[in-house]
Amino acid sequence: MAYPFSVIALVLAGMPFVFGQSRTHNVGMRLFLGMTVGGLYMIASLSIQKIGGVYDVPASITYTLPVLLLAAVAIAVLRRSV
């Protein structure tokens, strides 16, 4: 159930790389940074889910916590950049 929200959070996280200042970095660097953030999010999300399974943390927390954290960070970065 948290997967659609994960997609929305990833889109929010990618927005600063698209709408950021184009003078500071070229397109290739912004693309690389955006892909790196997405990859790190996926690795961290899967790790939190596996650790939650080992320590019997409720699945609703382990699936929604990474999404909420990424969305909060993405919104904070978007507010700062606009």
N, CA, C and O atoms as a GROMACS GRO file, in nm:
protein
  328
    1MET      N    1   0.081  -0.120   0.000
    1MET     CA    2   0.000   0.000   0.000
    1MET      C    3   0.085   0.126   0.000
    1MET      O    4   0.038   0.232  -0.041
    2ALA      N    5   0.207   0.117   0.044
    2ALA     CA    6   0.292   0.235   0.052
    2ALA      C    7   0.367   0.263  -0.078
    2ALA      O    8   0.432   0.367  -0.091
    3TYR      N    9   0.358   0.172  -0.175
    3TYR     CA   10   0.434   0.189  -0.299
    3TYR      C   11   0.393   0.313  -0.378
    3TYR      O   12   0.481   0.384  -0.426
    4PRO      N   13   0.264   0.345  -0.394
    4PRO     CA   14   0.230   0.469  -0.465
    4PRO      C   15   0.285   0.593  -0.397
    4PRO      O   16   0.326   0.688  -0.465
    5PHE      N   17   0.287   0.594  -0.267
    5PHE     CA   18   0.343   0.709  -0.195
    5PHE      C   19   0.494   0.715  -0.211
    5PHE      O   20   0.553   0.823  -0.210
    6SER      N   21   0.555   0.599  -0.225
    6SER     CA   22   0.698   0.594  -0.250
    6SER      C   23   0.732   0.656  -0.385
    6SER      O   24   0.831   0.728  -0.397
    7VAL      N   25   0.650   0.630  -0.485
    7VAL     CA   26   0.670   0.690  -0.617
    7VAL      C   27   0.655   0.841  -0.610
    7VAL      O   28   0.734   0.915  -0.669
    8ILE      N   29   0.554   0.888  -0.538
    8ILE     CA   30   0.533   1.032  -0.523
    8ILE      C   31   0.651   1.096  -0.449
    8ILE      O   32   0.696   1.204  -0.487
    9ALA      N   33   0.701   1.030  -0.345
    9ALA     CA   34   0.816   1.083  -0.271
    9ALA      C   35   0.940   1.088  -0.359
    9ALA      O   36   1.019   1.182  -0.349
   10LEU      N   37   0.960   0.988  -0.444
   10LEU     CA   38   1.075   0.988  -0.534
   10LEU      C   39   1.063   1.099  -0.639
   10LEU      O   40   1.163   1.160  -0.675
   11VAL      N   41   0.942   1.125  -0.686
   11VAL     CA   42   0.923   1.236  -0.780
   11VAL      C   43   0.953   1.368  -0.711
   11VAL      O   44   1.018   1.455  -0.769
   12LEU      N   45   0.907   1.384  -0.588
   12LEU     CA   46   0.938   1.505  -0.511
   12LEU      C   47   1.089   1.519  -0.489
   12LEU      O   48   1.142   1.630  -0.494
   13ALA      N   49   1.156   1.408  -0.466
   13ALA     CA   50   1.301   1.412  -0.443
   13ALA      C   51   1.376   1.447  -0.571
   13ALA      O   52   1.484   1.504  -0.565
   14GLY      N   53   1.320   1.414  -0.686
   14GLY     CA   54   1.385   1.444  -0.813
   14GLY      C   55   1.363   1.586  -0.861
   14GLY      O   56   1.437   1.634  -0.946
   15MET      N   57   1.262   1.653  -0.809
   15MET     CA   58   1.230   1.788  -0.855
   15MET      C   59   1.342   1.890  -0.833
   15MET      O   60   1.363   1.974  -0.922
   16PRO      N   61   1.413   1.889  -0.722
   16PRO     CA   62   1.520   1.988  -0.708
   16PRO      C   63   1.630   1.973  -0.813
   16PRO      O   64   1.696   2.071  -0.848
   17PHE      N   65   1.650   1.852  -0.863
   17PHE     CA   66   1.752   1.832  -0.966
   17PHE      C   67   1.705   1.884  -1.102
   17PHE      O   68   1.786   1.923  -1.185
   18VAL      N   69   1.574   1.885  -1.123
   18VAL     CA   70   1.519   1.935  -1.249
   18VAL      C   71   1.505   2.086  -1.246
   18VAL      O   72   1.544   2.155  -1.341
   19PHE      N   73   1.451   2.139  -1.137
   19PHE     CA   74   1.421   2.281  -1.128
   19PHE      C   75   1.529   2.362  -1.058
   19PHE      O   76   1.510   2.481  -1.033
   20GLY      N   77   1.641   2.301  -1.025
   20GLY     CA   78   1.749   2.372  -0.958
   20GLY      C   79   1.821   2.467  -1.052
   20GLY      O   80   1.789   2.476  -1.170
   21GLN      N   81   1.916   2.537  -0.998
   21GLN     CA   82   1.992   2.632  -1.078
   21GLN      C   83   2.076   2.557  -1.180
   21GLN      O   84   2.154   2.469  -1.143
   22SER      N   85   2.061   2.592  -1.304
   22SER     CA   86   2.133   2.520  -1.409
   22SER      C   87   2.276   2.570  -1.425
   22SER      O   88   2.355   2.508  -1.496
   23ARG      N   89   2.310   2.680  -1.361
   23ARG     CA   90   2.444   2.734  -1.377
   23ARG      C   91   2.547   2.664  -1.288
   23ARG      O   92   2.666   2.666  -1.318
   24THR      N   93   2.501   2.602  -1.180
   24THR     CA   94   2.597   2.543  -1.087
   24THR      C   95   2.650   2.409  -1.136
   24THR      O   96   2.769   2.380  -1.120
   25HIS      N   97   2.564   2.326  -1.195
   25HIS     CA   98   2.605   2.194  -1.243
   25HIS      C   99   2.547   2.172  -1.382
   25HIS      O  100   2.443   2.227  -1.417
   26ASN      N  101   2.616   2.090  -1.461
   26ASN     CA  102   2.563   2.059  -1.593
   26ASN      C  103   2.457   1.949  -1.581
   26ASN      O  104   2.435   1.895  -1.473
   27VAL      N  105   2.393   1.918  -1.691
   27VAL     CA  106   2.282   1.823  -1.692
   27VAL      C  107   2.328   1.683  -1.649
   27VAL      O  108   2.257   1.615  -1.576
   28GLY      N  109   2.443   1.641  -1.694
   28GLY     CA  110   2.493   1.509  -1.659
   28GLY      C  111   2.516   1.492  -1.509
   28GLY      O  112   2.485   1.387  -1.452
   29MET      N  113   2.568   1.594  -1.447
   29MET     CA  114   2.593   1.588  -1.302
   29MET      C  115   2.461   1.585  -1.225
   29MET      O  116   2.448   1.510  -1.128
   30ARG      N  117   2.364   1.666  -1.267
   30ARG     CA  118   2.234   1.665  -1.199
   30ARG      C  119   2.164   1.531  -1.217
   30ARG      O  120   2.100   1.482  -1.124
   31LEU      N  121   2.176   1.472  -1.336
   31LEU     CA  122   2.117   1.340  -1.361
   31LEU      C  123   2.182   1.234  -1.274
   31LEU      O  124   2.114   1.150  -1.216
   32PHE      N  125   2.314   1.238  -1.264
   32PHE     CA  126   2.386   1.142  -1.180
   32PHE      C  127   2.347   1.157  -1.033
   32PHE      O  128   2.325   1.057  -0.965
   33LEU      N  129   2.338   1.280  -0.985
   33LEU     CA  130   2.300   1.302  -0.845
   33LEU      C  131   2.158   1.254  -0.819
   33LEU      O  132   2.131   1.194  -0.714
   34GLY      N  133   2.067   1.279  -0.911
   34GLY     CA  134   1.929   1.233  -0.894
   34GLY      C  135   1.919   1.082  -0.892
   34GLY      O  136   1.846   1.026  -0.811
   35MET      N  137   1.993   1.017  -0.980
   35MET     CA  138   1.993   0.870  -0.981
   35MET      C  139   2.056   0.814  -0.855
   35MET      O  140   2.012   0.711  -0.804
   36THR      N  141   2.159   0.879  -0.805
   36THR     CA  142   2.224   0.834  -0.682
   36THR      C  143   2.129   0.846  -0.563
   36THR      O  144   2.123   0.755  -0.480
   37VAL      N  145   2.057   0.957  -0.554
   37VAL     CA  146   1.960   0.973  -0.446
   37VAL      C  147   1.853   0.865  -0.453
   37VAL      O  148   1.817   0.807  -0.351
   38GLY      N  149   1.802   0.838  -0.572
   38GLY     CA  150   1.701   0.733  -0.588
   38GLY      C  151   1.754   0.595  -0.552
   38GLY      O  152   1.685   0.517  -0.487
   39GLY      N  153   1.875   0.565  -0.594
   39GLY     CA  154   1.935   0.436  -0.561
   39GLY      C  155   1.960   0.420  -0.413
   39GLY      O  156   1.934   0.314  -0.356
   40LEU      N  157   2.011   0.524  -0.351
   40LEU     CA  158   2.034   0.519  -0.206
   40LEU      C  159   1.903   0.505  -0.129
   40LEU      O  160   1.897   0.437  -0.027
   41TYR      N  161   1.798   0.571  -0.178
   41TYR     CA  162   1.668   0.557  -0.113
   41TYR      C  163   1.619   0.413  -0.121
   41TYR      O  164   1.571   0.358  -0.022
   42MET      N  165   1.632   0.352  -0.238
   42MET     CA  166   1.584   0.215  -0.253
   42MET      C  167   1.663   0.119  -0.164
   42MET      O  168   1.605   0.029  -0.102
   43ILE      N  169   1.794   0.136  -0.156
   43ILE     CA  170   1.876   0.052  -0.070
   43ILE      C  171   1.840   0.072   0.076
   43ILE      O  172   1.825  -0.025   0.151
   44ALA      N  173   1.824   0.198   0.118
   44ALA     CA  174   1.789   0.226   0.258
   44ALA      C  175   1.650   0.174   0.291
   44ALA      O  176   1.628   0.121   0.400
   45SER      N  177   1.557   0.188   0.198
   45SER     CA  178   1.420   0.140   0.222
   45SER      C  179   1.417  -0.012   0.240
   45SER      O  180   1.354  -0.062   0.332
   46LEU      N  181   1.485  -0.083   0.151
   46LEU     CA  182   1.489  -0.229   0.164
   46LEU      C  183   1.561  -0.273   0.292
   46LEU      O  184   1.522  -0.371   0.355
   47SER      N  185   1.665  -0.200   0.329
   47SER     CA  186   1.738  -0.235   0.452
   47SER      C  187   1.650  -0.215   0.574
   47SER      O  188   1.649  -0.299   0.664
   48ILE      N  189   1.576  -0.106   0.578
   48ILE     CA  190   1.486  -0.080   0.692
   48ILE      C  191   1.377  -0.187   0.698
   48ILE      O  192   1.339  -0.230   0.807
   49GLN      N  193   1.328  -0.229   0.583
   49GLN     CA  194   1.226  -0.334   0.582
   49GLN      C  195   1.281  -0.466   0.634
   49GLN      O  196   1.214  -0.535   0.710
   50LYS      N  197   1.402  -0.501   0.594
   50LYS     CA  198   1.463  -0.626   0.640
   50LYS      C  199   1.495  -0.620   0.790
   50LYS      O  200   1.472  -0.717   0.862
   51ILE      N  201   1.548  -0.508   0.836
   51ILE     CA  202   1.579  -0.492   0.978
   51ILE      C  203   1.452  -0.495   1.061
   51ILE      O  204   1.449  -0.552   1.170
   52GLY      N  205   1.346  -0.434   1.008
   52GLY     CA  206   1.217  -0.437   1.078
   52GLY      C  207   1.164  -0.579   1.090
   52GLY      O  208   1.103  -0.613   1.191
   53GLY      N  209   1.186  -0.660   0.988
   53GLY     CA  210   1.144  -0.800   0.995
   53GLY      C  211   1.222  -0.880   1.097
   53GLY      O  212   1.167  -0.968   1.162
   54VAL      N  213   1.351  -0.849   1.112
   54VAL     CA  214   1.435  -0.921   1.208
   54VAL      C  215   1.396  -0.886   1.350
   54VAL      O  216   1.391  -0.973   1.437
   55TYR      N  217   1.367  -0.758   1.375
   55TYR     CA  218   1.336  -0.713   1.511
   55TYR      C  219   1.186  -0.704   1.539
   55TYR      O  220   1.146  -0.642   1.638
   56ASP      N  221   1.103  -0.763   1.455
   56ASP     CA  222   0.957  -0.768   1.473
   56ASP      C  223   0.894  -0.630   1.489
   56ASP      O  224   0.806  -0.611   1.573
   57VAL      N  225   0.939  -0.536   1.408
   57VAL     CA  226   0.876  -0.404   1.404
   57VAL      C  227   0.756  -0.417   1.311
   57VAL      O  228   0.765  -0.486   1.209
   58PRO      N  229   0.645  -0.354   1.343
   58PRO     CA  230   0.527  -0.366   1.256
   58PRO      C  231   0.558  -0.322   1.112
   58PRO      O  232   0.629  -0.224   1.089
   59ALA      N  233   0.503  -0.395   1.018
   59ALA     CA  234   0.530  -0.369   0.876
   59ALA      C  235   0.482  -0.231   0.834
   59ALA      O  236   0.541  -0.170   0.746
   60SER      N  237   0.375  -0.183   0.894
   60SER     CA  238   0.325  -0.051   0.856
   60SER      C  239   0.428   0.059   0.886
   60SER      O  240   0.435   0.158   0.814
   61ILE      N  241   0.505   0.040   0.990
   61ILE     CA  242   0.608   0.139   1.024
   61ILE      C  243   0.728   0.125   0.932
   61ILE      O  244   0.781   0.225   0.884
   62THR      N  245   0.771   0.003   0.908
   62THR     CA  246   0.892  -0.016   0.827
   62THR      C  247   0.871   0.021   0.680
   62THR      O  248   0.967   0.054   0.611
   63TYR      N  249   0.747   0.015   0.632
   63TYR     CA  250   0.722   0.052   0.493
   63TYR      C  251   0.694   0.202   0.476
   63TYR      O  252   0.728   0.259   0.373
   64THR      N  253   0.635   0.265   0.576
   64THR     CA  254   0.601   0.406   0.562
   64THR      C  255   0.709   0.501   0.613
   64THR      O  256   0.714   0.616   0.569
   65LEU      N  257   0.794   0.456   0.703
   65LEU     CA  258   0.897   0.545   0.758
   65LEU      C  259   0.993   0.599   0.651
   65LEU      O  260   1.017   0.719   0.648
   66PRO      N  261   1.048   0.515   0.562
   66PRO     CA  262   1.137   0.571   0.460
   66PRO      C  263   1.065   0.667   0.364
   66PRO      O  264   1.124   0.765   0.319
   67VAL      N  265   0.940   0.638   0.334
   67VAL     CA  266   0.864   0.724   0.244
   67VAL      C  267   0.842   0.860   0.308
   67VAL      O  268   0.860   0.964   0.243
   68LEU      N  269   0.804   0.861   0.434
   68LEU     CA  270   0.780   0.987   0.504
   68LEU      C  271   0.908   1.069   0.520
   68LEU      O  272   0.907   1.191   0.505
   69LEU      N  273   1.018   1.001   0.550
   69LEU     CA  274   1.145   1.072   0.564
   69LEU      C  275   1.190   1.134   0.432
   69LEU      O  276   1.233   1.249   0.429
   70LEU      N  277   1.180   1.057   0.324
   70LEU     CA  278   1.220   1.110   0.194
   70LEU      C  279   1.130   1.225   0.152
   70LEU      O  280   1.180   1.325   0.099
   71ALA      N  281   1.001   1.213   0.174
   71ALA     CA  282   0.909   1.321   0.137
   71ALA      C  283   0.938   1.447   0.218
   71ALA      O  284   0.936   1.557   0.164
   72ALA      N  285   0.966   1.433   0.347
   72ALA     CA  286   0.996   1.549   0.431
   72ALA      C  287   1.125   1.618   0.386
   72ALA      O  288   1.131   1.740   0.378
   73VAL      N  289   1.227   1.540   0.356
   73VAL     CA  290   1.354   1.598   0.310
   73VAL      C  291   1.336   1.664   0.174
   73VAL      O  292   1.390   1.772   0.150
   74ALA      N  293   1.260   1.600   0.085
   74ALA     CA  294   1.237   1.655  -0.048
   74ALA      C  295   1.161   1.786  -0.041
   74ALA      O  296   1.194   1.881  -0.113
   75ILE      N  297   1.060   1.793   0.043
   75ILE     CA  298   0.983   1.917   0.058
   75ILE      C  299   1.070   2.027   0.117
   75ILE      O  300   1.061   2.143   0.075
   76ALA      N  301   1.154   1.993   0.214
   76ALA     CA  302   1.244   2.093   0.273
   76ALA      C  303   1.342   2.145   0.170
   76ALA      O  304   1.370   2.266   0.167
   77VAL      N  305   1.396   2.059   0.087
   77VAL     CA  306   1.491   2.103  -0.017
   77VAL      C  307   1.420   2.186  -0.123
   77VAL      O  308   1.475   2.285  -0.173
   78LEU      N  309   1.298   2.147  -0.159
   78LEU     CA  310   1.222   2.225  -0.256
   78LEU      C  311   1.189   2.365  -0.203
   78LEU      O  312   1.198   2.463  -0.276
   79ARG      N  313   1.153   2.374  -0.078
   79ARG     CA  314   1.124   2.506  -0.019
   79ARG      C  315   1.248   2.594  -0.015
   79ARG      O  316   1.240   2.715  -0.036
   80ARG      N  317   1.362   2.534   0.012
   80ARG     CA  318   1.485   2.610   0.018
   80ARG      C  319   1.528   2.657  -0.120
   80ARG      O  320   1.583   2.767  -0.134
   81SER      N  321   1.504   2.575  -0.222
   81SER     CA  322   1.552   2.609  -0.356
   81SER      C  323   1.460   2.706  -0.430
   81SER      O  324   1.502   2.771  -0.525
   82VAL      N  325   1.336   2.716  -0.388
   82VAL     CA  326   1.242   2.805  -0.458
   82VAL      C  327   1.236   2.939  -0.396
   82VAL      O  328   1.162   3.026  -0.442
   0.00000   0.00000   0.00000
